[in-house]
Amino acid sequence: MSNGLSRLKALNEKLDKKINSKQNLFDDEFIADNTIPTSVNTVKTVPSHDTQPRSIEDRAQNMELLGRLFLELKINEKCPDFDNVFLYKAMNLAGIGLKDDDFGELRVGKYIQIIAISYDAIGEEKKKAKNVSLGYYGKGEILDIDKKYKIIEFILRWRYEKGLQSLDNYIHLLGKLKTLSGTSN
């Protein structure tokens, strides 16, 4: 019974932290701590890193590293022009987990692939998703650990840049709206 009570207390504390973090989401002083329970009595705390930079230097460094990984992982064999890699709508990784609960874990018996997703028009209003393999790395069990980390890094860096490109587009559209409406907001 004591064990059940301590579990309940740990869950209650975790829930309180989540509620507080959601309430403080829009505060300037918000610092997120991601907690991963390792057992009933211990909690591992991972401090968050500043995710605000988005400066030209940060993006240039990200693009430089992404370009290196693009060549090193031989993605250029399937997509010769580096800039065209951003024409894809999304990018996924088969065979390695990217969610918080299975991050970096190899899926047993699965093959490792970088999958890019584009949409082909079928008619005026319909679109069909098209998957393209940009990199095939064989069975997960025989994958070199350094290559695994580079594959994960490529996906994350691509998603980071793709997200910022989308953000740039919305900033541009808001500026356009501001000009059209004549408002200063």
N, C-alpha and C positions, 0 to 999 in steps of 0.2 A: 504494500500500500504506500509505503514511503517512496518507493521508486516511481510509482505512478504520479504521486504528488509533485516530485521534483521534475518530472517530465512536463507536467502541466504548467509548473512555474516557468520552466525554460521556454515553452511555447508561448506563454503569456508575455514574457519579456520580449521575445522575438516579434510578436504581434504589436506590442507597444512601440518598439523601435520602428517598425514599418509604418505605423500610423503617424508617428512623429516625423519620419522622413518625408512622407507624402504631404503633411501639413507644412513642412518647411521647404518644400520643393521650390518655391518661388522667392524665398528669402535670399539676399545677397551673401549671407554668411553660411549658407548650407554646405555642410561637408558630409558626404555620404560614406558610411562605413558598411561594407558588405560583410555580413557575418555568415560563416559556414559552420553549422554545428558539427563537431567531430565526435561528440558523445553527449550524454545527458548533462554532465557537469562542466565540460570545457567547450569554449567557443573560440574559433580562430577568427581574428579580426584582420581584414585586409583593407588598409587605408586607400581611399580613392585618390587618383591622380587628377591634377587640374585638367579638365577637358575643355577649357575655354579657349586655348590658344588660337587656332584657326588663322594664324598669321601667315603671311606670304612665305616666310622662312620655313615654318612648320610644313606647309603644303609642298614647298619645293623639296624639302628633305624627304617627305613621304613619297613624292613622285620619283625622286632619285632612287630610293630603296626599292620601290615598286618596279622601276625599270630594270634594276639589277636582278631582282627575283624573276621578272618576266623572261629574261635571257637564261638565267641559271636553271629555271624549271622547264625550259624549252617550250614555253607557251608560244614563242614566236614561230614555231613550226606550224601551228594551227591558225595563228592570227599574226601574220607577218608585221603589220603596222601597229606599234604600241598604242597609238591614239585610238585605234579602232576597238581596243578592249573596253573602252568606256561607252561604246554604242550598245552594249548588252544591257538589258534592263535589270538583271540580277545575276548573282554568282553564288553557287553552292558548292559544298564539298561532300562527296560521297565517301563513306567509309571511316570518317573521323568526326567525332562529335564536336559541335561548336556551341552547344547550349551550356549554361552555367553548370548544370548537374552532371554533364558528361564531357566537359571541355577537354579536348585533346586526347580523348580515349579512342583507341582503335576499335572498330566494330569487328568482332570475331568473324572470320570467313568472308569478309567483304573486300572489294577492290577499291583502291584509292583513286579518285578522279576529281578534277576540277571541272565543274559543269557550269557553263554560261547559258543564260536564258534570254532569248529574244522573242519577239512577237511578229508573226507574219500576218499580213492582212489577207483575209479569205474573201471578203466582200466589202461592202461599204461600211458595215458596222461590226462585223465579226473579226476577231483576231485569234490566231492559234499560237499557243506557246510552243517554242522550238528549243530543244535542249541541244547544246553543242559541247562536246568534250574538248576542253582546251589542254588537258594534261591527264595522262593515264600513267599511274605509278605502280601497278601490280597489286599483289595481295598485301594487306596491311601487316600481316605477321612478319613479312620479310623486308618491310620498309625501313630504311635507315632513319634513326631518330632525328638527326639533323635535318634531313630532307622533310620529315614530317613537320617539324617546326617551321621550316621555310614555306611549305605549302599553306599552313595555317596563317602565317604572317602575310603571305600574298593575298589570301582571301580577305583578311581583316583590313589590310592597307587599301585594297581595291574598294571595299565597302565604305571605308572612311572617306576616300576621295570622291566616290560616287555620291555619297550623302552630302558632301560639301558642294559638289556641282549642283545638286538639286537645291540646296540652300541658296547658292548664288542666283539660281533662276528665280526663286521666290523673292529674294531681295530686289532683283531687277524688276519683277512684276509689281511689287509694292511701290517701288519708285515710279513706275509708269502710272500706276493708279493715282499716286499722289499728284503727279503732273496733270493727269486728266481731270481729277476732281478739284484741283486748285486748293487742296488743303495742305496744311503744314505738318500734319501728324505723320 
